[in-house]
Amino acid sequence: MGVSDQTTQKRIAEFVKAHGKPGTAVKAVVEPIGRAGARIVLVGADGAMGDVMAKDVEAATKAVEAVDNVEQAEWDRETIAATKIGFAHRRKMASMQS
């Protein structure tokens, strides 16, 4: 895949800087995606979503643990409720259904 662990951590830290808030951790859901590695879906304190790729689930988990103000999460009610999906994203997803 070619993404280094340091690059993954840097991208997570950049997301935290842009969408984090003191006292409220950014949520990170690690999802295996087969041979391609793992996807880290980030949900910011402001509801923004982002994702970062890692070479595997182990590397993704370590990257999440290495960055301050980030907590491992699951797609539970709290995490889903924290996301804010805008109109453009909804339209894009709807067009993928056709």
ROSEVO-138499 format. One record per residue (C-alpha): x, y, z; chain. Coordinates in steps of 0.25 Angstrom, whole numbers, padded with zeros to 4 digits, always signed. Layout:
+-------+-------+-------+--------+
!    xx !    yy !    zz ! chaine !
+-------+-------+-------+--------+
!     X !     Y !     Z !      A !
...
+-------+-------+-------+--------+
This chain:
+-------+-------+-------+--------+
!    xx !    yy !    zz ! chaine !
+-------+-------+-------+--------+
! +0000 ! +0000 ! +0000 !      A !
! +0012 ! +0009 ! +0003 !      A !
! +0006 ! +0018 ! +0014 !      A !
! +0015 ! +0018 ! +0026 !      A !
! +0011 ! +0018 ! +0040 !      A !
! +0017 ! +0032 ! +0042 !      A !
! +0009 ! +0037 ! +0030 !      A !
! -0004 ! +0031 ! +0036 !      A !
! -0002 ! +0037 ! +0050 !      A !
! +0001 ! +0051 ! +0043 !      A !
! -0012 ! +0050 ! +0035 !      A !
! -0020 ! +0047 ! +0048 !      A !
! -0013 ! +0058 ! +0056 !      A !
! -0016 ! +0068 ! +0044 !      A !
! -0031 ! +0064 ! +0045 !      A !
! -0031 ! +0065 ! +0060 !      A !
! -0025 ! +0079 ! +0059 !      A !
! -0036 ! +0083 ! +0049 !      A !
! -0048 ! +0076 ! +0055 !      A !
! -0044 ! +0074 ! +0070 !      A !
! -0048 ! +0081 ! +0082 !      A !
! -0041 ! +0081 ! +0096 !      A !
! -0049 ! +0071 ! +0105 !      A !
! -0056 ! +0064 ! +0093 !      A !
! -0048 ! +0053 ! +0087 !      A !
! -0049 ! +0050 ! +0072 !      A !
! -0055 ! +0037 ! +0070 !      A !
! -0047 ! +0027 ! +0061 !      A !
! -0054 ! +0014 ! +0055 !      A !
! -0044 ! +0004 ! +0050 !      A !
! -0050 ! -0004 ! +0038 !      A !
! -0042 ! -0016 ! +0031 !      A !
! -0044 ! -0015 ! +0016 !      A !
! -0037 ! -0028 ! +0012 !      A !
! -0024 ! -0028 ! +0004 !      A !
! -0024 ! -0013 ! +0003 !      A !
! -0022 ! -0011 ! +0018 !      A !
! -0030 ! -0004 ! +0028 !      A !
! -0039 ! +0009 ! +0028 !      A !
! -0039 ! +0018 ! +0039 !      A !
! -0052 ! +0027 ! +0039 !      A !
! -0050 ! +0039 ! +0048 !      A !
! -0062 ! +0047 ! +0054 !      A !
! -0058 ! +0061 ! +0059 !      A !
! -0064 ! +0068 ! +0070 !      A !
! -0071 ! +0077 ! +0060 !      A !
! -0077 ! +0065 ! +0053 !      A !
! -0068 ! +0065 ! +0041 !      A !
! -0064 ! +0052 ! +0036 !      A !
! -0051 ! +0048 ! +0030 !      A !
! -0043 ! +0035 ! +0027 !      A !
! -0029 ! +0030 ! +0026 !      A !
! -0023 ! +0018 ! +0021 !      A !
! -0013 ! +0008 ! +0028 !      A !
! -0006 ! -0004 ! +0023 !      A !
! -0014 ! -0013 ! +0033 !      A !
! -0023 ! -0013 ! +0045 !      A !
! -0011 ! -0014 ! +0055 !      A !
! -0004 ! -0002 ! +0049 !      A !
! -0017 ! +0006 ! +0049 !      A !
! -0020 ! +0003 ! +0063 !      A !
! -0006 ! +0007 ! +0067 !      A !
! -0007 ! +0020 ! +0059 !      A !
! -0020 ! +0023 ! +0066 !      A !
! -0014 ! +0020 ! +0080 !      A !
! -0002 ! +0029 ! +0077 !      A !
! -0009 ! +0042 ! +0074 !      A !
! -0014 ! +0050 ! +0086 !      A !
! -0029 ! +0054 ! +0087 !      A !
! -0034 ! +0041 ! +0079 !      A !
! -0042 ! +0030 ! +0084 !      A !
! -0045 ! +0016 ! +0078 !      A !
! -0060 ! +0015 ! +0075 !      A !
! -0070 ! +0006 ! +0068 !      A !
! -0082 ! +0010 ! +0059 !      A !
! -0091 ! +0011 ! +0071 !      A !
! -0102 ! +0021 ! +0074 !      A !
! -0093 ! +0031 ! +0080 !      A !
! -0083 ! +0031 ! +0069 !      A !
! -0094 ! +0031 ! +0058 !      A !
! -0101 ! +0043 ! +0065 !      A !
! -0088 ! +0051 ! +0066 !      A !
! -0086 ! +0051 ! +0050 !      A !
! -0092 ! +0062 ! +0042 !      A !
! -0094 ! +0059 ! +0028 !      A !
! -0096 ! +0070 ! +0018 !      A !
! -0105 ! +0071 ! +0006 !      A !
! -0093 ! +0070 ! -0004 !      A !
! -0089 ! +0056 ! +0003 !      A !
! -0104 ! +0051 ! +0003 !      A !
! -0105 ! +0055 ! -0012 !      A !
! -0092 ! +0048 ! -0015 !      A !
! -0097 ! +0035 ! -0008 !      A !
! -0110 ! +0035 ! -0014 !      A !
! -0104 ! +0036 ! -0028 !      A !
! -0096 ! +0024 ! -0025 !      A !
! -0109 ! +0016 ! -0022 !      A !
! -0114 ! +0018 ! -0036 !      A !
+-------+-------+-------+--------+
